[in-house]
Amino acid sequence: MDFAYTPRLTDLKARAIDLYERIVPYEAECEENNGLTPAGFADIREAVLATGLQAINMPEEWGGAGLSVLEQVVVQDELGKLTNALWDCVWRPANALRACTPAQRERWLGPDIRGERRDAVAITEADAGSDPGNIATTAVPEGSGGEGYVINGEKWFVTVGDVADFLLVLANVPDHGPTLFLVDKDLPGVRVARTPRYTHTFVYEHPEFHFEDVRVGADTVLGELGGGMDLTRDWFTEERLMIAARTIGAAERALTLATEWAQSRVQGGARLIDHQMIKAMLADSAAEIAVNRAFTHQVAWEFDQGGDRKTLHAKAAMTKLAASEASGRVVDRAVQIFGGRGYMREQPVERLYRELRVDRIWEGTSEIQKLVIANEIDKRGLAGIVTFGHEAVTAA
Ligand SMILES: Cc1cc2nc3c(=O)[nH]c(=O)nc-3n(C[C@H](O)[C@H](O)[C@H](O)COP(=O)(O)OP(=O)(O)OC[C@H]3O[C@@H](n4cnc5c(N)ncnc54)[C@H](O)[C@@H]3O)c2cc1C
C-alpha cells in the first residue's frame, strides 16, 4: 500500500495551486459586486486554459483534461479554497453529458468543454427536491413520426442558469418516464421566472426557470428515453465526491487562517493559541480535515479501480456526508477563533461559513446521504463500505 502522490498527482496539485492563486484576487470584487465583470471572467478563463484544468472530467480526445477521479479530487480540493464559489469558473461540464451521441457532442458538449458555452442542470422543482421521482415537468411527443417533444414545467435552483447556454432538463415522457433533454436557453418558451438571493455570494446565480410549450427535436434526448434517473444518479455519485473534496480544501483554508490569527492575536496576556480552549478547536479541526481528506482520496481511488457502482454510490454519499458536516464545523470554529472579525464579510472565514452551508443541502441533503448509506448496509452489508474495497481492487 503506497499513499504517496505520484509525480503526476504532485504536478496536478501544483497546477491547481497556481490556478487558485490566479483566481483568489477576484474574491473581494465578487463579494462586493455579487459577481465579476466581463474582464474578470475573461482573465479567469485565460488562467484556466493556461493551467490546462478545463473540463477535467472529460476525456482528452474530446478536448478535456482527461483526469481520473482521484486526480479530479486533488484539483477540487485546492479549488475549494476559493470563496464566492469562484471554483465554479473552472468549467467542468455535467458528467451526464458523457452520454452525448457524436452529433450531440459536436453541438453541445464540444463547445462546453472548450469553455465557449456553459451547461446547467435543471432537475429540482417546487415539489421535487429530495425526491426527483416526483417531477411534474413533461415532455410530450409531437408529430406522427416522433419529430420532437413539447416541454412544459418549472425548474428551481438552476446553478449557473444565468450564464448557461443550454440546460439539462429532466422531464417525464409519457410511457417512458423521466428523461434528460438538452434544451437551448434561447428557445421560445424558456423563461427565467425569478432570480432569488441566497445565503452565499456565488459568482453565478441560481435562477428559477419556466418552460412553456418549448419545442425540441428528438435529437435533444440525452441517453435513453426513460434513462434520466440513471444518468442523474451517475452524475450525483461523482459530484458528491467533488463536493467532499472542495469542502475539505475550504476547511483547510479556514483552519490555516484561524491558526495564523491564533498565533498572532494576544488577549488576556497570552496568544490565543496558548489558551487551551482555542487549542482544542484547532486540534479538532485538523483531525477532521485529515481524516476526511484521506477517506475522500480512498474512495476516489476505488472509483478508478472500477467495482460495484452501487457500493461506490454509497461510499460517495459517505464522503459527502462526512466531509461537508465536518467542514461546516471547522469553518464555524474558525469564525469563533476570529471573534468579531470572523463575522465580517471581508474575512474569507466568514464567506466560507456562509458558503459551506449549502454543501449539506445540494446534490442530496445530509439526510438523503444517510438513507443511501443505510440502504446499502441493509441490501449488501456493511463490509463493502467500511473497508478498502479490496474486492474491486484485486479484481482490477
Ligand atoms: C444554492 C443551491 C443550488 C442548487 N443547484 C441546483 C442545480 O443546479 N440543479 C438542481 O436541479 N437542483 C439544485 N439545487 C437543489 C438541491 O439539490 C435541493 O435543494 C436538494 O436536493 C433538497 O431538495 P429541497 O430543497 O426540495 O428540500 P426537501 O426535499 O423538501 O427537503 C427538506 C428537508 O426534508 C428532509 N427530507 C426530505 N426527504 C427526506 C426523507 N426521505 N427522509 C428524511 N428526511 C428527508 C431533507 O433532508 C431536508 O432536511 C440547488 C439548491 C441550492 C440551495
The ligand as a Tripos MOL2 file, in Angstrom:
@<TRIPOS>MOLECULE
LIG
   53    58     1     0     0
SMALL
NO_CHARGES

@<TRIPOS>ATOM
      1 C1        -27.8360   27.0930   -3.8480 C.3       1 LIG1
      2 C2        -28.4860   25.8850   -4.4200 C.ar      1 LIG1
      3 C3        -28.1240   25.4450   -5.6880 C.ar      1 LIG1
      4 C4        -28.7450   24.3370   -6.2510 C.ar      1 LIG1
      5 N1        -28.4120   23.9550   -7.5390 N.ar      1 LIG1
      6 C5        -29.1820   23.0230   -8.1720 C.ar      1 LIG1
      7 C6        -28.9930   22.7520   -9.5630 C.ar      1 LIG1
      8 O1        -28.0950   23.3020  -10.2270 O.2       1 LIG1
      9 N2        -29.8370   21.8900  -10.1680 N.ar      1 LIG1
     10 C7        -30.8290   21.2490   -9.4980 C.ar      1 LIG1
     11 O2        -31.5680   20.5060  -10.1080 O.2       1 LIG1
     12 N3        -31.0220   21.4650   -8.1620 N.ar      1 LIG1
     13 C8        -30.2170   22.3380   -7.4910 C.ar      1 LIG1
     14 N4        -30.4210   22.5930   -6.1470 N.ar      1 LIG1
     15 C9        -31.4820   21.8910   -5.4530 C.3       1 LIG1
     16 C10       -30.9990   20.9420   -4.3670 C.3       1 LIG1
     17 O3        -30.4320   19.7870   -4.9330 O.3       1 LIG1
     18 C11       -32.2050   20.6550   -3.4570 C.3       1 LIG1
     19 O4        -32.4540   21.8440   -2.7340 O.3       1 LIG1
     20 C12       -31.9810   19.4940   -2.5260 C.3       1 LIG1
     21 O5        -31.9050   18.2850   -3.2420 O.3       1 LIG1
     22 C13       -33.0690   19.3880   -1.4570 C.3       1 LIG1
     23 O6        -34.3370   19.4760   -2.0070 O.3       1 LIG1
     24 P1        -35.4110   20.5070   -1.4000 P.3       1 LIG1
     25 O7        -34.7590   21.8290   -1.3010 O.co2     1 LIG1
     26 O8        -36.6560   20.4170   -2.1930 O.co2     1 LIG1
     27 O9        -35.6710   20.0230    0.0710 O.3       1 LIG1
     28 P2        -36.7170   18.8730    0.5230 P.3       1 LIG1
     29 O10       -36.5300   17.6740   -0.3360 O.co2     1 LIG1
     30 O11       -38.0600   19.4500    0.6410 O.co2     1 LIG1
     31 O12       -36.1670   18.5190    1.9790 O.3       1 LIG1
     32 C14       -36.4570   19.3290    3.1160 C.3       1 LIG1
     33 C15       -35.9050   18.6470    4.3540 C.3       1 LIG1
     34 O13       -36.5200   17.3490    4.4960 O.3       1 LIG1
     35 C16       -35.5340   16.3480    4.5180 C.3       1 LIG1
     36 N5        -36.0180   15.1510    3.8250 N.ar      1 LIG1
     37 C17       -36.5710   15.0750    2.5920 C.ar      1 LIG1
     38 N6        -36.8510   13.8080    2.2860 N.ar      1 LIG1
     39 C18       -36.4900   13.0560    3.3540 C.ar      1 LIG1
     40 C19       -36.5100   11.6680    3.6500 C.ar      1 LIG1
     41 N7        -36.9650   10.7780    2.7640 N.pl3     1 LIG1
     42 N8        -36.0550   11.2450    4.8650 N.ar      1 LIG1
     43 C20       -35.5700   12.1390    5.7520 C.ar      1 LIG1
     44 N9        -35.5060   13.4680    5.5320 N.ar      1 LIG1
     45 C21       -35.9610   13.9120    4.3410 C.ar      1 LIG1
     46 C22       -34.3350   16.9360    3.8070 C.3       1 LIG1
     47 O14       -33.1160   16.3100    4.1950 O.3       1 LIG1
     48 C23       -34.4030   18.3830    4.2630 C.3       1 LIG1
     49 O15       -33.8390   18.4950    5.5430 O.3       1 LIG1
     50 C24       -29.7460   23.6530   -5.5260 C.ar      1 LIG1
     51 C25       -30.0890   24.0840   -4.2480 C.ar      1 LIG1
     52 C26       -29.4770   25.1830   -3.6940 C.ar      1 LIG1
     53 C27       -29.8910   25.6490   -2.3320 C.3       1 LIG1
@<TRIPOS>BOND
     1     1     2 1
     2     2     3 ar
     3     2    52 ar
     4     3     4 ar
     5     4     5 ar
     6     4    50 ar
     7     5     6 ar
     8     6     7 ar
     9     6    13 1
    10     7     8 2
    11     7     9 ar
    12     9    10 ar
    13    10    11 2
    14    10    12 ar
    15    12    13 ar
    16    13    14 ar
    17    14    15 1
    18    14    50 ar
    19    15    16 1
    20    16    17 1
    21    16    18 1
    22    18    19 1
    23    18    20 1
    24    20    21 1
    25    20    22 1
    26    22    23 1
    27    23    24 1
    28    24    25 2
    29    24    26 1
    30    24    27 1
    31    27    28 1
    32    28    29 2
    33    28    30 1
    34    28    31 1
    35    31    32 1
    36    32    33 1
    37    33    34 1
    38    33    48 1
    39    34    35 1
    40    35    36 1
    41    35    46 1
    42    36    37 ar
    43    36    45 ar
    44    37    38 ar
    45    38    39 ar
    46    39    40 ar
    47    39    45 ar
    48    40    41 1
    49    40    42 ar
    50    42    43 ar
    51    43    44 ar
    52    44    45 ar
    53    46    47 1
    54    46    48 1
    55    48    49 1
    56    50    51 ar
    57    51    52 ar
    58    52    53 1
@<TRIPOS>SUBSTRUCTURE
     1 LIG1         1 GROUP 0 **** ****
